[in-house]
Amino acid sequence: MAITAAMVKELRESTGAGMMDCKKALTQTDGDFDKAVEFLREKGLATAQKKAGRIAAEGMVATSIKNNGKLAAIVEVNSETDFVAKNEKFQSYVAEVASQAADTSAADIESFLAEPWAADTSKTVNEQLASMIAVIGENMNIRRFEKIETEGLVVSYIHAGGKIGVLVEAETDSDSDGVKECLKNIAMQVAALNPKYVSTDEVSEEYKEHEKQILLAQAKNDPKNAGKPDNIIEKMILGRLNKELKEVCLLEQVYVKAENKENVGQYIASVAKAEGVSLKIKKFVRFETGEGIEKKQEDFAAEVAAQMNA
């Protein structure tokens, strides 16, 4: 039986499931509307859609390291409450998502969700997510992932049970314990101080010029600078810009565990010398759970009540 757009639209409006899921359900049931509804319910898709309007801003970040540190992935999976984020079943599921992300060939989250679920290829990643939503009883969302493949070495760091996750990729000819410890320390630095760039070499001239204009406006509006020559103000601005760049560029940041105020670049160089290896930070990825998501405002008592009434 030919599946028409009108049939898909009707099923979607009736169940709230996604358009592609409705089309698949109708195809699988030869256009039988009632059987298609049951198909969606069995897959957990209709249930998932009912919960899809609820804000999922909690959850956790997880990482997966494979091939002796040559392959890695980081994912963020969201839930509605911190209760679920601490649930062992949820955490095991997120670990599976991270493992799949390390092996995926998908370039974006949409393609990732559409690929077969590794543990049960009769389902897609999205269908497995819908099943987990039905089991756990909260809206959930695989928000993002990033994968790194390297000839060097990747290490990961997870902070506060998944609130922050970091991958650090290095160009190196060694995977010694000393090198791994160094990179783990760098990952902790990234988690704590949230740099935007590896080094000032990555900072675009457009960014620098933009920041200079802001600093210039601030300087001119400061009464203390009234009457100062332009060349003096220019030097002040350059000094402030350089200070700002040191705060947002990883290698220029003061190394947080240092006793002598050395920066991160100097710390890495000292480890490389001590280990007798080459060691250079190539990239880092930092995910923080819920960053950029508008969170609902609920007090603790209300959250407990919501869980009890679920």
C-alpha positions as CSV (number, residue, x, y, z in Angstrom):
1,M,0.0,0.0,0.0
2,A,1.3,3.5,-0.9
3,I,2.0,5.6,2.1
4,T,0.8,9.2,1.5
5,A,1.9,12.4,3.2
6,A,-1.7,12.8,4.5
7,M,-1.4,9.4,6.3
8,V,1.9,10.3,7.9
9,K,0.5,13.7,9.0
10,E,-2.5,12.1,10.6
11,L,-0.5,9.6,12.5
12,R,2.0,12.2,13.6
13,E,-0.8,14.4,14.9
14,S,-2.4,11.5,16.7
15,T,0.7,10.1,18.4
16,G,3.1,13.1,18.5
17,A,5.8,10.9,17.1
18,G,8.4,12.2,14.6
19,M,7.5,12.3,10.9
20,M,10.1,9.7,9.8
21,D,9.1,7.4,12.6
22,C,5.4,7.7,11.5
23,K,6.4,6.9,7.9
24,K,8.3,3.9,9.0
25,A,5.5,2.7,11.3
26,L,3.0,2.9,8.4
27,T,5.4,1.2,6.0
28,Q,6.0,-1.7,8.5
29,T,2.2,-2.1,9.1
30,D,1.2,-1.8,5.4
31,G,-0.7,1.4,6.1
32,D,-2.9,0.1,8.9
33,F,-3.4,3.1,11.2
34,D,-4.2,1.2,14.4
35,K,-1.3,-1.2,14.0
36,A,1.0,1.8,13.2
37,V,0.0,3.4,16.5
38,E,0.8,0.1,18.3
39,F,4.1,-0.1,16.5
40,L,5.1,3.3,17.7
41,R,3.9,2.5,21.3
42,E,5.9,-0.7,21.3
43,K,9.0,1.1,20.1
44,G,8.5,3.7,22.9
45,L,8.3,6.5,20.3
46,A,4.8,7.8,21.2
47,T,5.7,7.8,24.9
48,A,8.9,9.6,24.2
49,Q,7.2,12.3,22.2
50,K,4.8,13.1,25.0
51,K,7.8,13.9,27.2
52,A,9.7,15.8,24.5
53,G,8.4,19.2,25.5
54,R,10.0,18.9,29.0
55,I,13.3,20.6,29.4
56,A,16.2,18.2,29.6
57,A,19.1,20.3,31.0
58,E,20.6,17.9,33.5
59,G,22.4,14.7,32.6
60,M,26.0,13.9,32.2
61,V,29.1,14.0,29.9
62,A,30.9,10.7,29.2
63,T,34.0,9.8,27.3
64,S,35.3,6.6,25.6
65,I,38.9,5.9,24.9
66,K,39.9,3.1,22.5
67,N,42.9,1.8,20.5
68,N,45.4,2.6,23.3
69,G,44.5,6.2,23.3
70,K,44.4,6.7,19.5
71,L,40.6,6.9,19.3
72,A,38.3,8.8,21.6
73,A,34.8,10.3,21.8
74,I,33.0,12.6,24.2
75,V,29.2,12.9,24.5
76,E,26.6,14.8,26.4
77,V,23.3,13.1,27.2
78,N,20.7,15.2,28.9
79,S,17.9,14.2,31.4
80,E,15.3,16.4,33.2
81,T,16.6,15.9,36.7
82,D,19.8,15.2,38.5
83,F,18.2,12.2,40.1
84,V,18.1,10.4,36.8
85,A,21.7,11.6,36.0
86,K,22.8,9.7,39.1
87,N,20.9,6.5,38.1
88,E,23.1,3.6,37.3
89,K,20.9,2.5,34.4
90,F,21.2,6.0,32.9
91,Q,24.9,6.1,33.4
92,S,25.4,2.7,31.8
93,Y,23.3,3.9,28.8
94,V,25.4,7.1,28.4
95,A,28.6,5.0,28.5
96,E,27.2,2.9,25.6
97,V,26.4,6.1,23.7
98,A,30.0,7.3,24.2
99,S,31.4,3.9,23.0
100,Q,29.2,4.1,19.9
101,A,30.3,7.7,19.2
102,A,33.9,6.5,19.2
103,D,33.1,4.1,16.4
104,T,30.7,6.2,14.4
105,S,31.3,7.6,10.9
106,A,28.5,10.1,11.4
107,A,29.4,13.7,10.9
108,D,26.6,15.3,12.9
109,I,24.0,14.4,15.6
110,E,21.2,13.8,13.1
111,S,23.2,11.1,11.2
112,F,24.4,9.6,14.5
113,L,20.8,9.2,15.7
114,A,19.8,7.6,12.4
115,E,22.5,4.9,12.5
116,P,21.9,1.3,13.8
117,W,22.3,0.9,17.6
118,A,25.5,-1.2,18.0
119,A,24.0,-3.4,20.8
120,D,20.8,-4.2,18.8
121,T,21.1,-3.3,15.1
122,S,17.3,-3.8,14.7
123,K,17.0,-0.4,16.3
124,T,18.5,3.0,15.4
125,V,20.3,5.1,18.0
126,N,17.2,7.3,18.2
127,E,14.9,4.3,18.7
128,Q,17.1,3.0,21.6
129,L,16.9,6.5,23.1
130,A,13.1,6.4,22.9
131,S,13.1,3.1,24.6
132,M,15.3,4.4,27.4
133,I,12.9,7.4,27.8
134,A,10.0,5.0,28.2
135,V,11.9,2.9,30.8
136,I,13.4,5.8,32.8
137,G,10.3,8.0,32.6
138,E,11.9,11.3,31.8
139,N,12.7,13.2,28.6
140,M,16.2,12.6,27.5
141,N,18.4,13.9,24.7
142,I,21.7,13.0,23.0
143,R,22.7,16.5,22.6
144,R,26.2,16.4,21.0
145,F,29.3,14.4,20.5
146,E,32.8,14.8,19.2
147,K,35.3,12.2,18.0
148,I,39.1,12.3,17.8
149,E,41.3,9.9,15.9
150,T,45.1,10.6,16.2
151,E,48.6,9.2,15.6
152,G,49.5,10.7,18.9
153,L,47.6,10.2,22.2
154,V,44.2,11.2,23.7
155,V,43.4,11.3,27.4
156,S,40.1,12.1,29.1
157,Y,39.0,13.6,32.4
158,I,35.5,13.6,33.9
159,H,34.8,16.0,36.7
160,A,32.0,15.7,39.4
161,G,30.5,12.6,38.0
162,G,30.0,13.9,34.5
163,K,29.2,17.6,35.1
164,I,32.3,18.4,32.9
165,G,34.1,16.2,30.5
166,V,37.4,16.9,28.7
167,L,39.4,15.3,25.9
168,V,43.0,16.4,25.3
169,E,44.9,15.3,22.1
170,A,48.6,15.5,22.0
171,E,51.2,15.0,19.2
172,T,53.7,12.7,20.9
173,D,55.9,9.7,20.3
174,S,55.3,8.3,23.7
175,D,52.5,6.9,25.8
176,S,54.5,6.6,29.0
177,D,52.9,7.0,32.4
178,G,54.6,10.4,32.8
179,V,53.2,11.7,29.5
180,K,49.7,10.4,30.4
181,E,49.9,12.0,33.8
182,C,50.9,15.3,32.2
183,L,48.0,15.2,29.8
184,K,45.6,14.3,32.6
185,N,46.8,17.3,34.5
186,I,46.2,19.4,31.3
187,A,42.7,18.0,31.0
188,M,42.0,19.0,34.6
189,Q,43.3,22.5,33.8
190,V,40.9,22.7,30.9
191,A,38.0,21.6,33.1
192,A,38.8,24.2,35.8
193,L,39.7,27.3,33.8
194,N,37.8,26.7,30.5
195,P,40.2,28.1,27.9
196,K,38.9,28.9,24.5
197,Y,42.1,28.2,22.4
198,V,45.2,26.1,22.7
199,S,47.5,29.0,22.0
200,T,47.5,32.6,20.8
201,D,48.4,31.3,17.3
202,E,44.8,30.0,17.1
203,V,43.3,33.4,17.9
204,S,42.0,35.2,14.7
205,E,43.0,38.7,13.9
206,E,39.3,39.5,13.8
207,Y,38.9,38.5,17.4
208,K,41.9,40.5,18.5
209,E,40.7,43.6,16.6
210,H,37.2,43.2,18.1
211,E,38.6,43.0,21.6
212,K,40.9,46.0,20.9
213,Q,37.9,48.1,19.9
214,I,36.1,47.2,23.1
215,L,39.1,48.0,25.2
216,L,39.7,51.3,23.4
217,A,36.1,52.3,24.1
218,Q,36.5,51.4,27.7
219,A,39.8,53.4,27.9
220,K,38.3,56.5,26.3
221,N,35.3,56.4,28.6
222,D,37.5,56.2,31.7
223,P,37.9,59.7,33.2
224,K,41.4,58.7,34.5
225,N,42.6,58.5,30.9
226,A,41.5,62.0,30.0
227,G,44.3,63.9,28.3
228,K,46.6,60.9,27.8
229,P,48.3,60.7,24.4
230,D,47.0,58.2,21.9
231,N,50.3,56.2,21.9
232,I,50.0,55.8,25.7
233,I,46.4,54.5,25.5
234,E,47.5,52.2,22.7
235,K,50.2,50.6,24.9
236,M,47.6,50.3,27.7
237,I,45.2,48.5,25.4
238,L,47.9,46.1,24.1
239,G,48.8,45.2,27.6
240,R,45.2,44.5,28.6
241,L,44.7,42.5,25.4
242,N,47.8,40.3,26.1
243,K,46.5,39.7,29.6
244,E,43.1,38.7,28.3
245,L,44.7,36.3,25.8
246,K,46.7,34.7,28.5
247,E,43.4,33.9,30.3
248,V,41.7,32.3,27.3
249,C,44.7,30.5,25.7
250,L,45.6,27.2,27.4
251,L,49.3,27.2,26.9
252,E,49.6,30.8,28.2
253,Q,47.5,30.2,31.3
254,V,49.3,29.9,34.7
255,Y,49.4,26.2,35.4
256,V,47.1,25.7,38.4
257,K,49.2,23.0,40.1
258,A,52.5,25.0,39.7
259,E,54.4,26.3,42.7
260,N,56.5,28.7,40.7
261,K,53.8,30.3,38.5
262,E,55.0,28.6,35.3
263,N,52.5,28.5,32.5
264,V,51.0,25.4,30.9
265,G,53.4,25.6,28.0
266,Q,56.4,25.6,30.3
267,Y,55.0,22.7,32.3
268,I,54.5,20.6,29.2
269,A,58.1,21.5,28.0
270,S,59.5,20.4,31.4
271,V,57.7,17.1,31.2
272,A,58.8,16.4,27.6
273,K,62.4,17.1,28.7
274,A,62.2,14.9,31.7
275,E,60.7,12.0,29.8
276,G,62.9,12.5,26.8
277,V,60.0,12.7,24.3
278,S,58.3,15.1,22.0
279,L,55.0,16.5,23.4
280,K,52.7,19.1,21.9
281,I,49.1,19.8,22.7
282,K,47.1,19.7,19.4
283,K,43.5,20.0,20.6
284,F,41.1,19.9,23.5
285,V,37.3,19.4,23.7
286,R,35.4,20.5,26.8
287,F,31.7,19.7,27.4
288,E,29.8,21.0,30.4
289,T,26.4,19.5,31.1
290,G,23.6,21.8,30.3
291,E,25.7,24.7,29.2
292,G,23.6,27.0,27.0
293,I,20.3,25.3,27.9
294,E,17.7,27.4,29.7
295,K,16.9,25.4,32.8
296,K,13.6,25.3,34.5
297,Q,13.5,26.8,38.0
298,E,12.4,24.2,40.5
299,D,13.2,23.9,44.2
300,F,14.4,20.7,45.7
301,A,11.1,19.8,47.4
302,A,9.3,20.2,44.1
303,E,11.8,18.0,42.3
304,V,11.4,15.3,45.0
305,A,7.6,15.5,44.7
306,A,7.8,15.3,40.9
307,Q,9.9,12.1,41.1
308,M,7.5,10.5,43.6
309,N,4.5,11.3,41.4
310,A,6.1,10.2,38.1
